[in-house]
Amino acid sequence: MTEVTQWEYRVRTFGSVWRGIKAEELEQILNEWGEEGWEVVSSYAIENSNKVNIIAKRPLTDSVRRQRSMPRGW
């Protein structure tokens, strides 16, 4: 039987109402993510703003399991 790959996702918004993120700064962040095993799967500009959302994923393994916390009230 084939093992199913489980993924962990990261979604971050960069930029602000007043200014977007500089290309050099974004490149540095993405290189750091790459070193941590993240792969960008999507990016999109948020309409009428200077913001961009970046979505990345990496395999969820025993050695890379993220700490998950439940929201209050659960």
C-alpha positions in Angstrom: 0.0 0.0 0.0 1.3 3.5 -0.9 1.9 6.0 1.9 0.0 9.3 1.5 2.1 12.4 1.8 0.8 14.7 4.5 1.6 18.5 4.0 2.0 21.4 6.3 1.1 24.8 4.9 2.3 28.4 5.6 0.3 31.5 4.5 1.8 34.9 5.1 0.8 38.4 4.0 3.6 40.8 3.2 3.5 44.5 2.7 1.3 47.1 4.3 -1.4 49.7 3.5 1.4 52.3 3.0 4.0 50.3 1.1 4.6 47.0 -0.4 7.5 44.7 0.4 10.8 45.3 -1.4 11.9 42.6 -3.8 15.2 42.1 -2.0 13.4 41.6 1.4 11.0 39.1 -0.1 13.8 37.2 -1.8 15.6 36.9 1.5 12.5 35.6 3.3 11.8 33.1 0.5 15.4 31.8 0.6 15.1 31.3 4.3 11.8 29.4 3.8 13.6 27.3 1.2 16.3 26.4 3.6 13.6 25.3 6.0 12.1 23.0 3.3 9.2 25.2 2.3 8.1 25.4 -1.4 6.0 28.3 -2.6 2.8 27.0 -4.3 0.9 30.2 -4.8 1.2 34.0 -4.5 -1.2 36.7 -5.3 -1.6 40.4 -4.8 -4.4 41.6 -2.6 -6.6 43.9 -4.6 -6.4 47.6 -3.9 -3.5 47.2 -1.4 0.2 47.0 -1.4 0.0 43.5 0.1 0.8 40.1 -1.3 -0.1 36.7 0.1 2.4 33.8 -0.2 1.3 30.2 0.3 3.9 27.5 0.8 4.0 23.8 1.7 6.4 21.2 2.9 6.0 17.5 3.7 4.8 16.9 7.3 7.2 14.4 8.8 7.9 13.2 12.3 11.0 15.4 12.4 9.2 18.5 11.1 5.8 18.3 12.8 4.6 21.7 13.7 3.2 22.6 17.1 -0.5 22.9 16.8 -2.6 24.8 19.3 -6.3 24.7 19.7 -8.2 28.0 19.7 -9.6 29.1 23.1 -12.9 27.6 23.9 -12.3 24.3 22.2 
